[in-house]
Amino acid sequence: MDLSYPPEAEKFRAEIRQWLTDNLPEGWGTPGFTMGKAERKAFLAEWTTKLFEGGWICASWPTEYGGKGLSTMEAVVLNEEFARAEAPLRADFFGDTLVGPTILQWGTEEQKQQFIPGILKGTIAWCQGFSEPDAGSDLASLKTRAELDGDEWVINGQKVWTTQAQFADYIFLLARTDPDAPKHAGISYLLVPMNQPGIEVRPIAQVDGSADFNEIFITNARCPKENVVGGVNNGWKVAMTTLGFERGTSATTGHRRFARELDAIIATAKKNGKVNDPLIRQRLAEAWSAVKIMEINGYRSLTDTLNGTHHMAALGAANKMSWSQYHKKTMEMAIDILGMDGQILTGDPSDLGEGAARRGRDDYPVSELQAYFFFSRSETIWGGTSEIQRNIVGERVLGLPKEPKPA
């Protein structure tokens, strides 16, 4: 397998690596490096400004809309170098990765001028309003409705599992704008302000005390009629492109978080002696092999993206099913390795790691591995359940007949 990149990509890599060296805090990434809470908050605020000034935020976007117009290979290298350095490449996933590219592909020039600058500068926070209580994996059965009233859409309905809704300025949501149209038709993709009387956000508290997920109750909320992306009743097609973003350029970095977690699990097993258990060693070997397969498949996905030889929906379904099932299984192993210590709160309330960020409150101090365990339980559900992913692979890759509908 030839994993070498073109010379121009490696030249670009050196440029990014030097920029990171020049701009990250001294000692970043070295053993023992820590930051206090106030220091980290100040760093993150300053870091977003540095990223914007360096042109690294949404750098693959066209230059006329504030990006660098990076090629696919350059975007891959950018992601790889930031992942290698464990440097934040911006926090607003929904703006940078989902709605921003959707507006660039489907939006009017007026929509681009209105929303793209705020996404680049981080002055507009977004959330995604797709799932509903009775429309999760079967998204096309959504019931939220939007009716045109003069120059505005009036929206009524409910969304659920809406991440970061309590902090969002806008929600990009799907609503049924033609109730008489077939199931996948009559849906529109709307950009709706969150800060208005008709929107109520209720956080959903998780077992570990975090509350990233929310329910949203929408009662006569409004948005301008111009805030339809991709045309009225064309929302299903637009939404499918939103769900297809973040493919290709992140393919070679997706395995890294699992590799870091596995290193922490192995270190724990060595520390408490569980590594001497032959069954634990076998499970660790299986997990290591799975992460290496993810890495290799990442390069295969990149090759397919560059050559245009992949089936996007099927590839995404297979990859999502694979890593989510892996993560759930591996974190169950981590709890087994922790043993009885895994049943008590072993985290540090002052910890500022990823687990602490997911914990949501300081009076429920789970450790990093405990936090990852809790989060892994959700990953086989959000973004399409494993059952739905299997259907997609079976029908679109293997050519199997569709699953019979219930009577």
KAKAQUI-V268279 format. One record per backbone hydrogen bond with DSSP energy under -0.5 kcal/mol. NH is the residue of the N-H (numbers start at 1). CO is the residue of the C=O. If there is no record, write none. Layout:
((NH | CO) (NH | CO))
This chain:
((3 | 1) (9 | 6) (10 | 6) (11 | 7) (12 | 8) (13 | 9) (14 | 10) (15 | 11) (16 | 12) (17 | 13) (18 | 14) (19 | 15) (20 | 16) (21 | 17) (22 | 18) (23 | 19) (24 | 20) (28 | 25) (30 | 27) (33 | 30) (40 | 36) (41 | 37) (42 | 38) (43 | 39) (44 | 40) (45 | 41) (46 | 42) (47 | 43) (48 | 44) (49 | 45) (50 | 46) (51 | 47) (52 | 48) (53 | 49) (54 | 50) (55 | 51) (55 | 52) (56 | 51) (57 | 51) (59 | 56) (61 | 58) (65 | 62) (66 | 63) (67 | 62) (68 | 59) (69 | 61) (70 | 59) (75 | 71) (76 | 72) (77 | 73) (78 | 74) (79 | 75) (80 | 76) (81 | 77) (82 | 78) (83 | 79) (84 | 80) (85 | 81) (86 | 82) (86 | 83) (87 | 82) (93 | 91) (96 | 92) (97 | 93) (98 | 93) (98 | 94) (99 | 94) (100 | 95) (102 | 98) (103 | 99) (104 | 100) (105 | 101) (106 | 102) (107 | 102) (107 | 103) (112 | 108) (113 | 109) (114 | 110) (115 | 111) (116 | 112) (119 | 115) (120 | 116) (121 | 117) (122 | 118) (123 | 118) (124 | 118) (127 | 170) (129 | 127) (129 | 172) (130 | 128) (132 | 135) (135 | 132) (139 | 137) (141 | 138) (142 | 139) (145 | 156) (146 | 176) (147 | 154) (149 | 152) (151 | 149) (152 | 149) (153 | 223) (154 | 147) (155 | 153) (155 | 221) (156 | 145) (157 | 218) (159 | 216) (160 | 131) (161 | 214) (162 | 214) (163 | 161) (164 | 212) (165 | 162) (167 | 164) (168 | 164) (168 | 165) (169 | 125) (170 | 125) (171 | 192) (172 | 127) (173 | 171) (173 | 190) (174 | 129) (175 | 188) (176 | 144) (177 | 175) (177 | 186) (178 | 186) (181 | 178) (185 | 182) (186 | 233) (188 | 175) (190 | 173) (190 | 188) (191 | 227) (192 | 171) (192 | 190) (194 | 169) (195 | 169) (196 | 194) (199 | 196) (200 | 198) (200 | 217) (202 | 215) (203 | 201) (204 | 213) (205 | 203) (206 | 210) (209 | 206) (215 | 202) (216 | 159) (217 | 200) (218 | 157) (218 | 216) (219 | 198) (219 | 217) (221 | 155) (223 | 153) (225 | 151) (227 | 224) (228 | 225) (229 | 189) (229 | 227) (230 | 106) (230 | 228) (234 | 231) (235 | 187) (236 | 187) (238 | 234) (239 | 235) (240 | 236) (241 | 237) (242 | 238) (243 | 239) (244 | 240) (245 | 241) (245 | 242) (249 | 247) (251 | 248) (253 | 250) (254 | 250) (256 | 253) (259 | 255) (260 | 256) (261 | 257) (262 | 258) (263 | 259) (264 | 260) (265 | 261) (266 | 262) (267 | 263) (268 | 264) (269 | 265) (270 | 266) (271 | 267) (272 | 268) (273 | 269) (275 | 269) (276 | 273) (277 | 274) (278 | 276) (281 | 277) (282 | 278) (283 | 279) (284 | 280) (285 | 281) (286 | 282) (287 | 283) (288 | 284) (289 | 285) (290 | 286) (291 | 287) (292 | 288) (293 | 289) (294 | 290) (295 | 291) (296 | 292) (297 | 293) (298 | 294) (299 | 295) (300 | 296) (301 | 297) (302 | 298) (303 | 299) (304 | 300) (305 | 301) (306 | 302) (307 | 303) (308 | 304) (309 | 304) (310 | 304) (312 | 310) (315 | 311) (316 | 312) (317 | 313) (318 | 314) (319 | 315) (320 | 316) (321 | 317) (322 | 318) (323 | 319) (324 | 320) (325 | 321) (326 | 322) (327 | 323) (328 | 324) (329 | 325) (330 | 326) (331 | 327) (332 | 328) (333 | 329) (334 | 330) (335 | 331) (336 | 332) (337 | 333) (338 | 334) (339 | 335) (341 | 338) (342 | 339) (343 | 340) (344 | 341) (346 | 344) (347 | 365) (349 | 347) (351 | 348) (357 | 353) (358 | 354) (359 | 355) (360 | 356) (364 | 361) (366 | 364) (371 | 367) (372 | 368) (373 | 369) (374 | 370) (375 | 371) (376 | 372) (377 | 373) (377 | 374) (378 | 375) (379 | 375) (379 | 376) (380 | 376) (381 | 378) (382 | 378) (384 | 381) (386 | 380) (389 | 385) (390 | 386) (391 | 387) (392 | 388) (393 | 389) (394 | 390) (395 | 391) (396 | 392) (397 | 393) (398 | 393) (400 | 394))
